[in-house]
Amino acid sequence: MSGGRRSAASYDESDVRVRPGRSSRPRTKTRPQHNDAEPAMVVSVDRGRWGCVLGGDPERRIVAMRARELGRTPIVVGDQVDVVGDLSGRPDSLARIVRVADRRTVLRRTADDTDPYERLVVGNAERLFIVVALADPPPRTGFVERAMVAAYAGGLQPVLCLTKHDLAADSEFAAAFDDLDLTIVYGGIDDPLEPVLELLTDHLTALIGHSGVGKSTLVNRLVPDAERAVGVVSGVGKGKHTSTQSVALPLPDGGWVIDTPGVRSFGLAHITPDDVIAAFTDLAGAIEDCPRGCTHLGPPADPECALDELPGKERRVAAIRLLLVALTSNDPW
């Protein structure tokens, strides 16, 4: 049959060419179930490695990487995750994070009010301690209001923690928040810790504040071995101190505090006025009667805002509108 066409019957397996390096097995999207995964909480983040504690036990620390199937799923301090692999916690051991649970609450910020990119700061915190010095540096109501907006929008309960009140009277500054039912405590170096611990024990709490307000001093008082603990959890990445990252530290009598880096700016580009009002159950239903696009700031900007029709709520509405002014001020501080 030289030079002519071959018949089908003349072919055998030797005539089949297989390209090397290619598998004939069909690809599948089926992912492993990881039924043996153990629950853990993320306590630190450093350069693609996450420090975790198994079962919430501070003594069972491991280092984990993000499993390939999670892609670029964000993982932040406070997240509840499932881990597999080497869970011994021995030096140089590495586990894998295979699942991230839905967050109950989330603290977000943007670089400024024009930045569309949201930065997740903390997951699952129940309270947000806003640490403010009454002097050196001087307090700014705008920062507190913006932090409160972020807390309300993310489902956290804000708490104002004042320091250095031995250097300045607090009455005028604290009075600005009287009608918001904001809890206020004192966390200066000369203040008793019991009122603060009463709010923190058995809870997961995030602390934020500008540099120099005494936040680190407060953390060191709350967690007597904080420096040692920070060294352990920041050992995720070759022993680097996590001064620019959030870190969760266990309280002696239960609960965790998440120490966050000093805040340079607090953008709120991801939050709308409706997000803020929705956090106040006594007002949330009223805005359903507002015209479309209402900013809830009242006259003259919104002459038909439904919040103006709530009897007996005038002072509360006025206080909340101060938060909305901070939200729309285009000042990330």
PyMOL commands that set and color helices and strands:
alter all, ss='L'
color gray80, all
select helices_A, chain A and resi 8-10+13-15+68-70+141-154+171-175+178-180+194-200+215-222+226-237+273-277+281-289+306-309+314-327
alter helices_A, ss='H'
color red, helices_A
select strands_A, chain A and resi 38-46+49-54+61-66+80-85+95-100+106-109+119-123+127-133+157-163+183-186+204-208+247-250+256-259
alter strands_A, ss='S'
color yellow, strands_A
deselect
rebuild
show_as cartoon
